[in-house]
């Protein structure tokens, strides 16, 4: 580890702590004066390296931008901002890390993208799903749209029930007398 102040390679770890729900390690370090360093202290954070296991069997490091390239194409012409795409990419990466994957199959990356993309924009979701799930006909689109409509109808019923006053909250009759 190079000291960020003097670039010396002789540093020592003073303290290590697990951070971010176990997905990273925070280390407090000092640059060693005895070895010609500056003696300053600094903090490093170590993250687990996600590796993508491709269909061919080859592995390569996970690159968020590469994973989001297909999502960006699906969102073309849609009212989706770059900030929203960045948040979606972060959410997908966080989900993959939280699941503890050492090597993530490409199929799992696609699955991790689908739910947050559907919440972001249903048209972009259908575009992405059509490629990811290899839709072959209009029937595939119709089936997916039927699922979306059924979920939307179920959500509206739940919201309607939640907005109704409960029996405990119903107004009590006022005694006359």
N, CA, C and O atoms as a DFTB+ gen file, in Angstrom:
708 C
 N C O
     1  1       0.860      -1.175       0.000
     2  2       0.000       0.000       0.000
     3  2       0.902       1.232       0.000
     4  3       1.795       1.359       0.837
     5  1       0.662       2.122      -0.933
     6  2       1.426       3.366      -1.018
     7  2       0.791       4.426      -0.122
     8  3      -0.432       4.540      -0.044
     9  1       1.635       5.194       0.547
    10  2       1.171       6.324       1.339
    11  2       0.653       7.389       0.367
    12  3       1.351       7.720      -0.592
    13  1      -0.550       7.933       0.585
    14  2      -1.078       8.947      -0.340
    15  2      -0.346      10.286      -0.235
    16  3      -0.506      11.147      -1.099
    17  1       0.456      10.466       0.816
    18  2       1.157      11.737       1.019
    19  2       2.561      11.725       0.414
    20  3       2.947      12.657      -0.291
    21  1       3.331      10.649       0.698
    22  2       4.724      10.636       0.235
    23  2       5.035       9.489      -0.729
    24  3       6.164       9.369      -1.205
    25  1       4.037       8.646      -1.017
    26  2       4.140       7.508      -1.937
    27  2       5.066       6.396      -1.444
    28  3       5.423       5.510      -2.221
    29  1       5.460       6.421      -0.178
    30  2       6.270       5.352       0.388
    31  2       5.469       4.055       0.397
    32  3       4.256       4.071       0.606
    33  1       6.144       2.941       0.170
    34  2       5.452       1.645       0.161
    35  2       5.463       0.978       1.529
    36  3       4.848      -0.073       1.709
    37  1       6.156       1.576       2.496
    38  2       6.234       0.987       3.830
    39  2       5.174       1.600       4.737
    40  3       5.363       2.679       5.300
    41  1       4.056       0.892       4.868
    42  2       2.976       1.333       5.746
    43  2       2.611       0.175       6.668
    44  3       2.931      -0.983       6.400
    45  1       1.941       0.517       7.751
    46  2       1.534      -0.496       8.718
    47  2       0.064      -0.294       9.058
    48  3      -0.414       0.835       9.167
    49  1      -0.653      -1.419       9.226
    50  2      -2.056      -1.371       9.603
    51  2      -2.147      -1.185      11.112
    52  3      -1.562      -1.952      11.877
    53  1      -2.888      -0.157      11.536
    54  2      -3.089       0.099      12.963
    55  2      -4.385      -0.529      13.466
    56  3      -4.455      -1.012      14.596
    57  1      -5.418      -0.517      12.608
    58  2      -6.733      -0.983      13.029
    59  2      -7.505      -1.450      11.801
    60  3      -7.421      -0.837      10.737
    61  1      -8.262      -2.545      11.953
    62  2      -9.128      -3.040      10.878
    63  2     -10.523      -3.242      11.425
    64  3     -10.700      -3.774      12.521
    65  1     -11.518      -2.814      10.655
    66  2     -12.916      -2.994      11.056
    67  2     -13.750      -3.375       9.846
    68  3     -13.519      -2.908       8.731
    69  1     -14.728      -4.236      10.100
    70  2     -15.679      -4.584       9.054
    71  2     -16.656      -3.429       8.932
    72  3     -17.122      -2.891       9.937
    73  1     -16.965      -3.048       7.694
    74  2     -17.884      -1.933       7.451
    75  2     -18.929      -2.343       6.431
    76  3     -18.789      -3.376       5.775
    77  1     -19.983      -1.533       6.293
    78  2     -21.022      -1.722       5.275
    79  2     -21.577      -3.143       5.254
    80  3     -21.544      -3.815       4.223
    81  1     -22.075      -3.585       6.372
    82  2     -22.713      -4.907       6.462
    83  2     -21.797      -6.042       6.035
    84  3     -22.263      -7.042       5.489
    85  1     -20.520      -5.900       6.275
    86  2     -19.583      -6.972       5.980
    87  2     -19.086      -7.016       4.551
    88  3     -18.337      -7.926       4.195
    89  1     -19.475      -6.069       3.725
    90  2     -19.042      -6.101       2.329
    91  2     -17.710      -5.382       2.105
    92  3     -17.154      -5.432       1.007
    93  1     -17.205      -4.721       3.131
    94  2     -15.919      -4.050       2.990
    95  2     -15.190      -4.035       4.331
    96  3     -15.777      -4.273       5.386
    97  1     -13.893      -3.748       4.255
    98  2     -13.056      -3.655       5.454
    99  2     -12.390      -2.290       5.450
   100  3     -11.793      -1.879       4.455
   101  1     -12.498      -1.592       6.576
   102  2     -11.877      -0.278       6.744
   103  2     -10.596      -0.481       7.528
   104  3     -10.616      -1.071       8.609
   105  1      -9.492      -0.004       7.000
   106  2      -8.196      -0.148       7.681
   107  2      -7.597       1.231       7.946
   108  3      -7.546       2.077       7.053
   109  1      -7.152       1.445       9.160
   110  2      -6.435       2.667       9.538
   111  2      -4.955       2.327       9.436
   112  3      -4.506       1.352      10.038
   113  1      -4.196       3.108       8.690
   114  2      -2.784       2.823       8.429
   115  2      -1.907       4.011       8.814
   116  3      -2.377       5.139       8.962
   117  1      -0.627       3.720       8.969
   118  2       0.368       4.773       9.198
   119  2       1.559       4.524       8.286
   120  3       1.930       3.380       8.023
   121  1       2.144       5.598       7.815
   122  2       3.340       5.535       6.994
   123  2       4.539       5.450       7.946
   124  3       4.658       6.260       8.865
   125  1       5.410       4.490       7.734
   126  2       6.522       4.253       8.658
   127  2       7.662       5.253       8.451
   128  3       8.254       5.332       7.374
   129  1       7.954       6.014       9.515
   130  2       9.032       7.009       9.479
   131  2      10.376       6.298       9.431
   132  3      11.303       6.766       8.769
   133  1      10.490       5.155      10.138
   134  2      11.751       4.394      10.190
   135  2      12.235       3.995       8.793
   136  3      13.436       3.882       8.549
   137  1      11.284       3.785       7.886
   138  2      11.636       3.332       6.536
   139  2      11.690       4.506       5.552
   140  3      11.634       4.299       4.340
   141  1      11.797       5.733       6.066
   142  2      11.901       6.900       5.203
   143  2      10.563       7.496       4.815
   144  3      10.494       8.311       3.895
   145  1       9.489       7.100       5.507
   146  2       8.163       7.628       5.209
   147  2       7.890       8.909       5.964
   148  3       8.768       9.434       6.647
   149  1       6.668       9.415       5.841
   150  2       6.315      10.718       6.410
   151  2       5.657      10.614       7.793
   152  3       5.549      11.623       8.490
   153  1       5.217       9.425       8.203
   154  2       4.609       9.259       9.518
   155  2       3.130       9.621       9.590
   156  3       2.529       9.518      10.659
   157  1       2.535      10.037       8.491
   158  2       1.118      10.412       8.509
   159  2       0.228       9.168       8.519
   160  3       0.629       8.073       8.124
   161  1      -1.001       9.394       8.992
   162  2      -1.991       8.315       9.041
   163  2      -3.033       8.523       7.949
   164  3      -3.321       9.651       7.549
   165  1      -3.586       7.418       7.480
   166  2      -4.629       7.475       6.458
   167  2      -5.500       6.228       6.559
   168  3      -5.148       5.253       7.222
   169  1      -6.644       6.286       5.886
   170  2      -7.609       5.195       5.933
   171  2      -7.777       4.600       4.539
   172  3      -7.820       5.326       3.546
   173  1      -7.870       3.272       4.475
   174  2      -8.175       2.597       3.219
   175  2      -9.431       1.768       3.413
   176  3      -9.767       1.378       4.531
   177  1     -10.114       1.506       2.321
   178  2     -11.302       0.659       2.336
   179  2     -11.102      -0.424       1.293
   180  3     -10.809      -0.136       0.133
   181  1     -11.262      -1.674       1.714
   182  2     -11.127      -2.794       0.798
   183  2     -12.515      -3.344       0.495
   184  3     -13.288      -3.639       1.406
   185  1     -12.825      -3.479      -0.792
   186  2     -14.095      -4.041      -1.232
   187  2     -13.857      -5.406      -1.862
   188  3     -12.808      -5.655      -2.456
   189  1     -14.843      -6.284      -1.727
   190  2     -14.774      -7.570      -2.379
   191  2     -14.864      -7.341      -3.889
   192  3     -15.696      -6.558      -4.348
   193  1     -14.029      -8.006      -4.647
   194  2     -14.056      -7.886      -6.101
   195  2     -15.118      -8.826      -6.646
   196  3     -15.028     -10.041      -6.470
   197  1     -16.119      -8.267      -7.303
   198  2     -17.125      -9.094      -7.959
   199  2     -16.562      -9.579      -9.288
   200  3     -15.936      -8.818     -10.025
   201  1     -16.792     -10.844      -9.582
   202  2     -16.351     -11.418     -10.833
   203  2     -17.571     -11.939     -11.577
   204  3     -18.461     -12.541     -10.976
   205  1     -17.611     -11.709     -12.867
   206  2     -18.723     -12.164     -13.703
   207  2     -18.320     -13.479     -14.363
   208  3     -17.263     -13.577     -14.986
   209  1     -19.180     -14.491     -14.217
   210  2     -18.972     -15.767     -14.875
   211  2     -19.822     -15.764     -16.140
   212  3     -21.050     -15.827     -16.081
   213  1     -19.152     -15.689     -17.273
   214  2     -19.849     -15.575     -18.557
   215  2     -20.338     -16.946     -19.020
   216  3     -19.897     -17.977     -18.511
   217  1     -21.256     -16.947     -19.992
   218  2     -21.812     -18.201     -20.509
   219  2     -20.741     -19.105     -21.093
   220  3     -20.870     -20.329     -21.055
   221  1     -19.691     -18.512     -21.629
   222  2     -18.605     -19.287     -22.230
   223  2     -17.743     -19.984     -21.182
   224  3     -16.912     -20.828     -21.517
   225  1     -17.946     -19.626     -19.903
   226  2     -17.130     -20.197     -18.832
   227  2     -16.004     -19.271     -18.405
   228  3     -15.381     -19.496     -17.367
   229  1     -15.736     -18.243     -19.182
   230  2     -14.686     -17.282     -18.838
   231  2     -15.175     -16.367     -17.717
   232  3     -16.375     -16.130     -17.574
   233  1     -14.233     -15.857     -16.927
   234  2     -14.580     -14.884     -15.886
   235  2     -13.842     -13.589     -16.146
   236  3     -12.748     -13.560     -16.709
   237  1     -14.496     -12.503     -15.706
   238  2     -13.892     -11.182     -15.819
   239  2     -14.424     -10.319     -14.688
   240  3     -15.488     -10.612     -14.142
   241  1     -13.708      -9.263     -14.324
   242  2     -14.185      -8.389     -13.243
   243  2     -15.509      -7.731     -13.615
   244  3     -15.746      -7.405     -14.779
   245  1     -16.369      -7.539     -12.619
   246  2     -17.646      -6.868     -12.822
   247  2     -17.390      -5.394     -13.097
   248  3     -16.669      -4.736     -12.346
   249  1     -17.973      -4.875     -14.164
   250  2     -17.880      -3.460     -14.514
   251  2     -19.311      -2.950     -14.619
   252  3     -20.058      -3.347     -15.513
   253  1     -19.682      -2.074     -13.705
   254  2     -21.058      -1.580     -13.644
   255  2     -21.508      -0.972     -14.969
   256  3     -22.629      -1.222     -15.410
   257  1     -20.659      -0.186     -15.603
   258  2     -21.023       0.471     -16.860
   259  2     -21.335      -0.552     -17.953
   260  3     -22.231      -0.345     -18.771
   261  1     -20.599      -1.637     -17.959
   262  2     -20.854      -2.674     -18.962
   263  2     -22.205      -3.339     -18.705
   264  3     -22.949      -3.627     -19.643
   265  1     -22.517      -3.580     -17.441
   266  2     -23.802      -4.178     -17.081
   267  2     -24.953      -3.235     -17.406
   268  3     -26.043      -3.682     -17.760
   269  1     -24.715      -1.935     -17.289
   270  2     -25.770      -0.950     -17.511
   271  2     -25.918      -0.548     -18.980
   272  3     -26.847       0.182     -19.323
   273  1     -25.026      -1.007     -19.844
   274  2     -25.097      -0.620     -21.259
   275  2     -26.423      -1.059     -21.887
   276  3     -27.040      -0.295     -22.630
   277  1     -26.857      -2.271     -21.594
   278  2     -28.129      -2.754     -22.128
   279  2     -29.313      -1.994     -21.559
   280  3     -30.300      -1.754     -22.254
   281  1     -29.208      -1.616     -20.287
   282  2     -30.274      -0.846     -19.649
   283  2     -30.366       0.531     -20.304
   284  3     -31.460       1.041     -20.547
   285  1     -29.226       1.117     -20.583
   286  2     -29.187       2.440     -21.226
   287  2     -29.860       2.380     -22.599
   288  3     -30.587       3.298     -22.977
   289  1     -29.615       1.294     -23.348
   290  2     -30.259       1.135     -24.659
   291  2     -31.770       0.983     -24.488
   292  3     -32.540       1.551     -25.262
   293  1     -32.196       0.226     -23.486
   294  2     -33.631       0.016     -23.249
   295  2     -34.318       1.319     -22.843
   296  3     -35.511       1.496     -23.089
   297  1     -33.570       2.227     -22.226
   298  2     -34.140       3.497     -21.754
   299  2     -34.059       4.606     -22.794
   300  3     -34.517       5.722     -22.550
   301  1     -33.479       4.306     -23.952
   302  2     -33.328       5.341     -24.990
   303  2     -34.699       5.872     -25.390
   304  3     -35.608       5.106     -25.710
   305  1     -34.832       7.198     -25.365
   306  2     -36.077       7.851     -25.728
   307  2     -37.111       7.870     -24.612
   308  3     -38.226       8.349     -24.816
   309  1     -36.765       7.365     -23.454
   310  2     -37.672       7.326     -22.308
   311  2     -37.291       8.447     -21.342
   312  3     -36.158       8.928     -21.371
   313  1     -38.226       8.866     -20.487
   314  2     -37.916       9.947     -19.531
   315  2     -37.133       9.433     -18.318
   316  3     -37.591       9.518     -17.179
   317  1     -35.943       8.899     -18.596
   318  2     -35.074       8.357     -17.549
   319  2     -33.768       9.149     -17.590
   320  3     -33.131       9.256     -18.638
   321  1     -33.375       9.700     -16.446
   322  2     -32.169      10.528     -16.391
   323  2     -30.925       9.682     -16.136
   324  3     -31.013       8.533     -15.703
   325  1     -29.783      10.267     -16.409
   326  2     -28.513       9.593     -16.116
   327  2     -28.372       9.329     -14.615
   328  3     -27.826       8.301     -14.216
   329  1     -28.858      10.248     -13.790
   330  2     -28.802      10.039     -12.341
   331  2     -29.620       8.818     -11.933
   332  3     -29.193       8.036     -11.083
   333  1     -30.790       8.655     -12.539
   334  2     -31.623       7.494     -12.231
   335  2     -30.935       6.210     -12.673
   336  3     -31.001       5.197     -11.976
   337  1     -30.276       6.248     -13.826
   338  2     -29.534       5.072     -14.288
   339  2     -28.366       4.760     -13.365
   340  3     -28.087       3.595     -13.081
   341  1     -27.685       5.799     -12.898
   342  2     -26.569       5.592     -11.969
   343  2     -27.062       4.960     -10.670
   344  3     -26.423       4.056     -10.133
   345  1     -28.198       5.439     -10.169
   346  2     -28.782       4.869      -8.943
   347  2     -29.190       3.421      -9.161
   348  3     -28.992       2.579      -8.286
   349  1     -29.759       3.129     -10.326
   350  2     -30.146       1.757     -10.632
   351  2     -28.912       0.865     -10.680
   352  3     -28.926      -0.244     -10.148
   353  1     -27.854       1.339     -11.308
   354  2     -26.609       0.570     -11.375
   355  2     -26.037       0.295      -9.992
   356  3     -25.578      -0.812      -9.711
   357  1     -26.068       1.311      -9.128
   358  2     -25.579       1.140      -7.759
   359  2     -26.446       0.140      -6.997
   360  3     -25.934      -0.693      -6.249
   361  1     -27.768       0.232      -7.194
   362  2     -28.693      -0.682      -6.522
   363  2     -28.439      -2.132      -6.945
   364  3     -28.448      -3.039      -6.112
   365  1     -28.215      -2.341      -8.234
   366  2     -27.944      -3.687      -8.744
   367  2     -26.639      -4.221      -8.162
   368  3     -26.582      -5.362      -7.704
   369  1     -25.592      -3.399      -8.180
   370  2     -24.303      -3.839      -7.639
   371  2     -24.406      -4.126      -6.148
   372  3     -23.860      -5.122      -5.673
   373  1     -25.093      -3.274      -5.410
   374  2     -25.275      -3.494      -3.975
   375  2     -26.019      -4.798      -3.713
   376  3     -25.676      -5.544      -2.795
   377  1     -27.038      -5.068      -4.522
   378  2     -27.806      -6.301      -4.349
   379  2     -26.929      -7.525      -4.596
   380  3     -26.993      -8.497      -3.844
   381  1     -26.117      -7.484      -5.636
   382  2     -25.227      -8.609      -5.939
   383  2     -24.208      -8.816      -4.828
   384  3     -23.922      -9.951      -4.448
   385  1     -23.659      -7.719      -4.304
   386  2     -22.697      -7.831      -3.205
   387  2     -23.365      -8.375      -1.947
   388  3     -22.792      -9.207      -1.244
   389  1     -24.584      -7.901      -1.665
   390  2     -25.301      -8.328      -0.462
   391  2     -25.632      -9.815      -0.505
   392  3     -25.709     -10.469       0.535
   393  1     -25.826     -10.347      -1.706
   394  2     -26.127     -11.767      -1.832
   395  2     -24.879     -12.627      -1.674
   396  3     -24.976     -13.853      -1.619
   397  1     -23.712     -11.997      -1.599
   398  2     -22.475     -12.723      -1.305
   399  2     -21.876     -13.476      -2.469
   400  3     -21.119     -14.425      -2.267
   401  1     -22.201     -13.071      -3.690
   402  2     -21.638     -13.747      -4.844
   403  2     -20.138     -13.485      -4.933
   404  3     -19.699     -12.341      -4.809
   405  1     -19.355     -14.529      -5.147
   406  2     -17.939     -14.350      -5.455
   407  2     -17.807     -14.263      -6.976
   408  3     -17.119     -13.391      -7.507
   409  1     -18.488     -15.195      -7.668
   410  2     -18.585     -15.156      -9.122
   411  2     -20.066     -15.101      -9.471
   412  3     -20.820     -16.022      -9.157
   413  1     -20.473     -14.029     -10.114
   414  2     -21.872     -13.820     -10.453
   415  2     -22.118     -14.290     -11.884
   416  3     -21.504     -13.764     -12.813
   417  1     -23.001     -15.265     -12.082
   418  2     -23.339     -15.638     -13.457
   419  2     -24.060     -14.476     -14.142
   420  3     -24.804     -13.740     -13.493
   421  1     -23.847     -14.310     -15.434
   422  2     -24.461     -13.205     -16.170
   423  2     -25.980     -13.243     -16.047
   424  3     -26.629     -12.198     -16.045
   425  1     -26.541     -14.426     -15.945
   426  2     -27.992     -14.574     -15.799
   427  2     -28.482     -13.870     -14.530
   428  3     -29.537     -13.236     -14.545
   429  1     -27.734     -13.974     -13.447
   430  2     -28.126     -13.345     -12.179
   431  2     -28.049     -11.826     -12.256
   432  3     -28.830     -11.132     -11.604
   433  1     -27.129     -11.312     -13.036
   434  2     -27.031      -9.859     -13.208
   435  2     -28.295      -9.359     -13.902
   436  3     -28.865      -8.343     -13.503
   437  1     -28.729     -10.066     -14.934
   438  2     -29.964      -9.698     -15.622
   439  2     -31.165      -9.736     -14.699
   440  3     -32.006      -8.838     -14.733
   441  1     -31.253     -10.775     -13.868
   442  2     -32.359     -10.872     -12.907
   443  2     -32.328      -9.717     -11.914
   444  3     -33.375      -9.182     -11.549
   445  1     -31.133      -9.332     -11.479
   446  2     -31.001      -8.232     -10.514
   447  2     -31.406      -6.901     -11.138
   448  3     -31.820      -5.989     -10.421
   449  1     -31.295      -6.774     -12.447
   450  2     -31.651      -5.534     -13.140
   451  2     -33.166      -5.412     -13.318
   452  3     -33.706      -4.309     -13.239
   453  1     -33.853      -6.518     -13.555
   454  2     -35.264      -6.482     -13.949
   455  2     -36.170      -5.751     -12.957
   456  3     -36.922      -4.867     -13.368
   457  1     -36.123      -6.085     -11.677
   458  2     -37.062      -5.485     -10.709
   459  2     -36.879      -3.973     -10.567
   460  3     -37.866      -3.243     -10.659
   461  1     -35.659      -3.472     -10.345
   462  2     -35.541      -2.013     -10.230
   463  2     -35.842      -1.278     -11.534
   464  3     -36.309      -0.139     -11.506
   465  1     -35.581      -1.914     -12.673
   466  2     -35.900      -1.277     -13.953
   467  2     -37.409      -1.202     -14.142
   468  3     -37.917      -0.208     -14.663
   469  1     -38.127      -2.234     -13.728
   470  2     -39.590      -2.205     -13.840
   471  2     -40.162      -1.082     -12.988
   472  3     -41.114      -0.415     -13.395
   473  1     -39.586      -0.869     -11.804
   474  2     -40.053       0.213     -10.936
   475  2     -39.717       1.586     -11.542
   476  3     -40.444       2.557     -11.331
   477  1     -38.626       1.655     -12.283
   478  2     -38.190       2.923     -12.872
   479  2     -39.022       3.295     -14.106
   480  3     -39.505       4.423     -14.210
   481  1     -39.190       2.352     -15.036
   482  2     -39.907       2.642     -16.273
   483  2     -40.362       1.327     -16.895
   484  3     -39.541       0.490     -17.269
   485  1     -41.683       1.154     -17.002
   486  2     -42.230      -0.116     -17.492
   487  2     -41.914      -0.372     -18.963
   488  3     -41.718      -1.524     -19.352
   489  1     -41.860       0.663     -19.783
   490  2     -41.552       0.476     -21.197
   491  2     -40.096       0.021     -21.351
   492  3     -39.808      -0.903     -22.112
   493  1     -39.191       0.668     -20.634
   494  2     -37.787       0.261     -20.678
   495  2     -37.640      -1.171     -20.155
   496  3     -36.843      -1.953     -20.673
   497  1     -38.417      -1.501     -19.124
   498  2     -38.411      -2.860     -18.581
   499  2     -38.816      -3.858     -19.662
   500  3     -38.157      -4.883     -19.835
   501  1     -39.899      -3.566     -20.393
   502  2     -40.344      -4.484     -21.451
   503  2     -39.286      -4.630     -22.542
   504  3     -39.069      -5.727     -23.056
   505  1     -38.631      -3.530     -22.893
   506  2     -37.572      -3.599     -23.901
   507  2     -36.432      -4.495     -23.421
   508  3     -35.964      -5.369     -24.151
   509  1     -35.991      -4.263     -22.174
   510  2     -34.877      -5.036     -21.622
   511  2     -35.273      -6.501     -21.480
   512  3     -34.511      -7.393     -21.853
   513  1     -36.473      -6.750     -20.939
   514  2     -36.938      -8.127     -20.739
   515  2     -37.075      -8.861     -22.063
   516  3     -36.821     -10.063     -22.130
   517  1     -37.478      -8.149     -23.127
   518  2     -37.649      -8.806     -24.429
   519  2     -36.327      -9.353     -24.950
   520  3     -36.298     -10.407     -25.585
   521  1     -35.239      -8.645     -24.686
   522  2     -33.922      -9.120     -25.107
   523  2     -33.402     -10.153     -24.110
   524  3     -32.931     -11.220     -24.502
   525  1     -33.489      -9.831     -22.824
   526  2     -32.947     -10.702     -21.789
   527  2     -33.633     -12.063     -21.764
   528  3     -32.978     -13.096     -21.630
   529  1     -34.955     -12.054     -21.895
   530  2     -35.719     -13.308     -21.861
   531  2     -35.977     -13.874     -23.258
   532  3     -36.692     -14.866     -23.401
   533  1     -35.406     -13.256     -24.278
   534  2     -35.482     -13.720     -25.660
   535  2     -36.926     -13.920     -26.126
   536  3     -37.312     -15.009     -26.550
   537  1     -37.718     -12.838     -26.037
   538  2     -39.086     -12.904     -26.540
   539  2     -39.026     -13.270     -28.022
   540  3     -38.195     -12.757     -28.772
   541  1     -39.920     -14.165     -28.424
   542  2     -39.921     -14.613     -29.814
   543  2     -41.127     -14.152     -30.605
   544  3     -41.134     -14.231     -31.834
   545  1     -42.167     -13.664     -29.901
   546  2     -43.369     -13.255     -30.622
   547  2     -44.112     -12.183     -29.831
   548  3     -43.756     -11.851     -28.700
   549  1     -45.150     -11.657     -30.462
   550  2     -46.004     -10.671     -29.809
   551  2     -46.679     -11.302     -28.584
   552  3     -46.967     -10.615     -27.604
   553  1     -46.923     -12.599     -28.651
   554  2     -47.544     -13.298     -27.523
   555  2     -46.707     -13.174     -26.254
   556  3     -47.247     -13.048     -25.155
   557  1     -45.384     -13.211     -26.412
   558  2     -44.504     -13.057     -25.249
   559  2     -44.673     -11.673     -24.627
   560  3     -44.715     -11.535     -23.404
   561  1     -44.769     -10.650     -25.476
   562  2     -44.999      -9.293     -24.983
   563  2     -46.355      -9.197     -24.284
   564  3     -46.466      -8.619     -23.203
   565  1     -47.378      -9.766     -24.909
   566  2     -48.719      -9.708     -24.326
   567  2     -48.764     -10.401     -22.971
   568  3     -49.416      -9.914     -22.047
   569  1     -48.082     -11.524     -22.845
   570  2     -48.062     -12.241     -21.570
   571  2     -47.384     -11.404     -20.490
   572  3     -47.859     -11.348     -19.356
   573  1     -46.276     -10.754     -20.840
   574  2     -45.565      -9.926     -19.856
   575  2     -46.394      -8.702     -19.484
   576  3     -46.413      -8.299     -18.320
   577  1     -47.074      -8.109     -20.453
   578  2     -47.938      -6.953     -20.179
   579  2     -49.099      -7.376     -19.281
   580  3     -49.501      -6.622     -18.395
   581  1     -49.638      -8.572     -19.501
   582  2     -50.725      -9.079     -18.643
   583  2     -50.248      -9.226     -17.204
   584  3     -50.986      -8.914     -16.270
   585  1     -49.021      -9.696     -17.022
   586  2     -48.455      -9.812     -15.664
   587  2     -48.325      -8.429     -15.035
   588  3     -48.678      -8.244     -13.870
   589  1     -47.823      -7.456     -15.794
   590  2     -47.690      -6.090     -15.278
   591  2     -49.047      -5.513     -14.886
   592  3     -49.174      -4.887     -13.834
   593  1     -50.064      -5.719     -15.728
   594  2     -51.396      -5.212     -15.420
   595  2     -51.978      -5.881     -14.182
   596  3     -52.607      -5.215     -13.359
   597  1     -51.779      -7.174     -14.042
   598  2     -52.298      -7.897     -12.872
   599  2     -51.629      -7.395     -11.594
   600  3     -52.289      -7.222     -10.569
   601  1     -50.310      -7.159     -11.657
   602  2     -49.598      -6.640     -10.485
   603  2     -50.073      -5.227     -10.144
   604  3     -50.250      -4.890      -8.973
   605  1     -50.277      -4.409     -11.172
   606  2     -50.749      -3.046     -10.940
   607  2     -52.148      -3.070     -10.312
   608  3     -52.423      -2.291      -9.399
   609  1     -53.036      -3.956     -10.789
   610  2     -54.389      -4.071     -10.228
   611  2     -54.330      -4.527      -8.777
   612  3     -55.072      -4.022      -7.935
   613  1     -53.459      -5.472      -8.484
   614  2     -53.316      -5.952      -7.102
   615  2     -52.803      -4.838      -6.196
   616  3     -53.256      -4.704      -5.060
   617  1     -51.859      -4.037      -6.693
   618  2     -51.331      -2.922      -5.896
   619  2     -52.413      -1.886      -5.617
   620  3     -52.472      -1.338      -4.516
   621  1     -53.265      -1.612      -6.595
   622  2     -54.313      -0.605      -6.382
   623  2     -55.347      -1.106      -5.381
   624  3     -55.890      -0.307      -4.618
   625  1     -55.635      -2.406      -5.362
   626  2     -56.558      -2.966      -4.367
   627  2     -55.961      -2.829      -2.977
   628  3     -56.658      -2.456      -2.032
   629  1     -54.678      -3.127      -2.848
   630  2     -54.000      -3.009      -1.550
   631  2     -54.026      -1.557      -1.075
   632  3     -54.290      -1.295       0.098
   633  1     -53.752      -0.605      -1.982
   634  2     -53.782       0.817      -1.609
   635  2     -55.180       1.245      -1.187
   636  3     -55.341       1.999      -0.227
   637  1     -56.189       0.765      -1.903
   638  2     -57.565       1.123      -1.580
   639  2     -57.955       0.607      -0.198
   640  3     -58.600       1.317       0.573
   641  1     -57.568      -0.611       0.109
   642  2     -57.868      -1.186       1.423
   643  2     -57.122      -0.431       2.514
   644  3     -57.661      -0.207       3.598
   645  1     -55.876      -0.037       2.229
   646  2     -55.076       0.682       3.223
   647  2     -55.651       2.063       3.516
   648  3     -55.474       2.585       4.617
   649  1     -56.342       2.662       2.539
   650  2     -56.881       4.005       2.730
   651  2     -58.231       4.011       3.438
   652  3     -58.675       5.051       3.924
   653  1     -58.880       2.861       3.497
   654  2     -60.170       2.796       4.184
   655  2     -59.961       2.926       5.685
   656  3     -58.993       2.395       6.229
   657  1     -60.874       3.635       6.359
   658  2     -60.731       3.713       7.823
   659  2     -61.075       2.355       8.426
   660  3     -61.975       1.657       7.961
   661  1     -60.343       2.006       9.460
   662  2     -60.616       0.736      10.129
   663  2     -61.826       0.900      11.044
   664  3     -62.304       2.012      11.269
   665  1     -62.304      -0.203      11.557
   666  2     -63.470      -0.156      12.441
   667  2     -63.181       0.685      13.682
   668  3     -64.069       1.349      14.216
   669  1     -61.941       0.648      14.128
   670  2     -61.558       1.422      15.313
   671  2     -61.580       2.917      15.030
   672  3     -61.773       3.722      15.941
   673  1     -61.384       3.289      13.768
   674  2     -61.324       4.699      13.417
   675  2     -62.676       5.252      12.952
   676  3     -62.806       6.455      12.728
   677  1     -63.667       4.395      12.809
   678  2     -64.971       4.850      12.335
   679  2     -65.582       5.805      13.335
   680  3     -65.421       5.614      14.541
   681  1     -66.282       6.830      12.868
   682  2     -66.887       7.774      13.798
   683  2     -67.960       7.089      14.650
   684  3     -68.743       6.279      14.154
   685  1     -67.978       7.429      15.927
   686  2     -68.937       6.874      16.867
   687  2     -70.202       7.731      16.872
   688  3     -70.126       8.954      16.755
   689  1     -71.358       7.092      17.008
   690  2     -72.592       7.910      17.079
   691  2     -72.583       8.800      18.312
   692  3     -72.139       8.401      19.388
   693  1     -73.073       9.985      18.132
   694  2     -73.149      10.936      19.234
   695  2     -74.468      10.716      19.968
   696  3     -75.536      10.773      19.360
   697  1     -74.395      10.462      21.284
   698  2     -75.647      10.249      22.040
   699  2     -76.479      11.527      22.085
   700  3     -75.944      12.621      22.268
   701  1     -77.738      11.385      21.923
   702  2     -78.655      12.534      22.008
   703  2     -79.376      12.485      23.347
   704  3     -79.584      11.413      23.915
   705  1     -79.722      13.563      23.804
   706  2     -80.418      13.370      25.017
   707  2     -80.732      14.413      25.866
   708  3     -81.340      14.195      26.913
